[in-house]
Amino acid sequence: AAVATGLGATPVEANPVTLHGLTINFPITAGVSTITLWNNAAGAASGTILWQKSFAAQAVANTQTFNFPNSVRATVGISITIATTAVSDISLWLN
């Protein structure tokens, strides 16, 4: 599932789903970004945190890939929060 970036919580999937990994495209930025995936189908920044990572400012545009060796199960769905708009897009690998 592809996610358009923006501020606040955004719903990604409103059904139980398994998360296998994700890719994040970063432009050149001056700020830190924190991305949080929530076990929440309604687009709220609440519930169990499935995955969270902070990224330093990026000196060059790049894509970072996270392949989870142990998949993560969202029992109700997935919502995402992005602490800054320093991310151009995110693709989550779900089934």
Residue pairs with C-beta under 8 A, 6 or more apart in sequence:
1 12
1 13
1 91
1 92
1 94
2 89
2 90
2 91
2 92
3 10
3 12
3 80
3 89
3 90
3 91
3 92
4 10
4 89
5 82
5 85
5 87
5 88
5 89
5 90
6 82
6 85
7 82
7 85
8 45
8 81
9 38
9 40
9 43
9 44
9 45
9 79
9 80
9 81
10 43
10 79
10 80
10 81
11 40
11 41
11 42
11 43
11 77
11 78
11 79
12 37
12 77
12 78
12 79
12 80
12 92
12 94
13 41
13 74
13 77
13 78
13 94
14 41
14 42
14 77
15 41
15 77
16 73
16 74
16 75
16 76
16 77
17 73
17 74
17 77
17 78
17 94
17 95
18 71
18 72
18 73
18 74
18 94
18 95
19 37
19 50
19 51
19 68
19 71
19 72
19 73
19 74
19 78
19 92
19 93
19 94
20 67
20 68
20 71
20 93
20 94
20 95
21 65
21 66
21 67
21 68
21 92
21 93
22 51
22 65
22 66
22 90
22 91
22 92
22 93
23 63
23 64
23 65
23 66
23 90
23 91
24 35
24 55
24 63
24 64
24 66
24 87
24 89
24 90
25 61
25 62
25 63
25 87
25 88
25 89
25 90
26 33
26 55
26 58
26 61
26 62
26 63
26 64
26 86
26 87
26 88
27 58
27 61
27 86
27 88
28 58
28 59
28 60
28 61
29 57
29 58
29 84
29 86
30 57
30 86
31 57
31 84
31 86
32 54
32 55
32 56
32 57
32 83
32 84
32 86
33 54
33 55
33 82
33 83
33 84
33 86
33 87
34 52
34 53
34 54
34 55
34 82
34 83
34 84
35 51
35 52
35 53
35 55
35 80
35 81
35 82
35 83
35 87
35 90
36 45
36 49
36 51
36 52
36 80
36 81
36 83
37 49
37 50
37 51
37 52
37 72
37 74
37 78
37 79
37 80
37 92
38 44
38 45
38 46
38 47
38 48
38 49
38 50
38 78
38 79
38 80
38 81
39 47
39 48
39 49
39 50
39 74
39 75
39 76
39 77
39 78
40 46
40 47
40 76
40 77
40 78
40 79
41 76
41 77
41 78
41 79
42 77
42 79
43 79
44 79
45 79
45 81
47 76
47 79
50 72
50 74
50 78
51 66
51 68
51 72
53 66
54 83
55 64
55 86
57 86
58 86
78 92
78 94
80 90
80 92
82 90
